[in-house]
């Protein structure tokens, strides 16, 4: 999957989440850290946004995958970092599916 597609869909999802929440949505670019920048974008909203992104991409993003904060450092991730993480998750899923299909 193309990183630019993931990025575009992620930004669309974040804008939708903010609109559905009745919150303002500042401009979002590759350096934006949603967990810091978006009003009321908290850990309760993150799994919903991840699920919406999965639906938008036609892929499954595991609900336990936190794509907005680094698991180790707990530092908020920027859009470009989230895109790289999602790409990694999807590539791992594709490799697993290919492996299972060949077994």
N, C-alpha and C positions, 0 to 999 in steps of 0.2 A: 504494500500500500504506500502511496505517495505522502510524504510528510506535509506537503502543501495542502493536500486534501484534508488531512487530519487537523491541521492548524485552522483552516477555514471553517470546518465543521465545529471545532472546539469553540471558536469565537462566536459562532452562531448560537451554540447551545448556551454559552455563558450569558449572551444577550437575552436569550429567551428566559433563562432562569431568573435573571434580574427583573425582567418585565413581569413575569408571573408572580414574583415576590412583591411587586409594587415598588421596587427599589430603582434608584438611578443606576445607569450603567455608563461609567466613564469610558473614554476611548480605550480599546484593547489592542495591544500589539504584542510582538514576540517577547518583549521584556517585561510585560505586565505580570504581576504576581497576584492572581485572583484572590488568594486567601488574605492578602494584605489590602488590596486595592478596591475590591468590590464590596459595597455595603451589605452587611449581614450575610456574607458568603462564608458560612461556618461549616464545621465538620458534620453538622446534621444535613447540610445541603449537598456536600461533596458527592456522596454515593448516588444521589438523584442525578446530578450533572454527569457523572461517569456513565450511568445507565443510559441517559439521553444521548450521550456521545456514541455509545455502543450502537444504539438503535440507528442514529444518523449515519454511522459507518457501515451498518449491516453486519456488525461483528459483536462478539461478546467481550465485555471488559469485566473481569471478576470483581464482585462487590467488595472483596477484601483488599483489592488493590487501591491504595490511596495515591491518586494521580496528581494531587495538588500540593502535597507536602512530602519532603524526603523522609523516608522511614527511619533512617539512621540519625540524621542531624536535627530532624523536626523543623527544618527550614522550609518556608514556603517556596514552591517551585514557580518559575516564570513559565509563560505559555510555551516558549521554545523547549524548555526542559520537560514539560508535560508531554509535548508532542513526541519527543525522543523516547520518553518512557512508554507511552502508548504504542509507538512503533515497535519497541522491544517486546512488549506484552503480546502484540498481535503476531509478530514474527515467531515467537516461542509457541504460540497456539498453532500456527500454520505448520511449523516443524513437527509438533506433536501429532497433529492430524495426519500429516503425510506419513509419519512413522507408523501410526496405528493402521492406516490404510494398507501399508505394505506388509504388515504382520499377518 
